Amino acid sequence: GTLDELMTHAILRRKRLAPPVVLRIVSDVLAGLHAVHEAVDAAGQPLRMLHRDVSSQNVLVGRDGVARLADFGIAKAITSSTVTDKAYLQGRVPYMAPEYLRRESVDRRLDVYAMGVTLWSAIAGDLPWPDASEAQIVHHVVHGGIPPLSAAGVVVVVLYAAVLLLRSA
């Protein structure tokens, strides 16, 4: 199933996903993103590939416990000759990086930002600004940034969980 489905299941049980589980999932996806970002063509030239749609809906968690990034439908090599109309946004607004929303140049940090929002959502059990319109979300992201997890009522034990995860890796 997807990370989004796991989050929904937890919410239905009036719980949140355990931070060590979320961090393991995020770690797996970041490893996959790194492989995408480091991909080269047959001549060894960097493809500079971007996923452009990282979100909890596109993170698959297998029965083996390994998380994988799916849906490369709007992925694009930065060096691609295909040009996306700057008036058209690709992906889901809550996961879009500020520089992308400002129509500035983007790189792999676009995907890393989206993974950060995915991490925030999985820990908090909801997106930042769950009741906001897309226009309001754009304003928040561009002008205010992502709120701290404490705004979602999350006690910040995540750092401790991250240290435990890194020690076990």
Beta strands, then each sheet from edge to edge (+ up, - down):
strand 1: 49-50
strand 2: 59-61
strand 3: 67-69
strand 4: 76-77
sheet 1: 1+ 4-
sheet 2: 2+ 3-
end
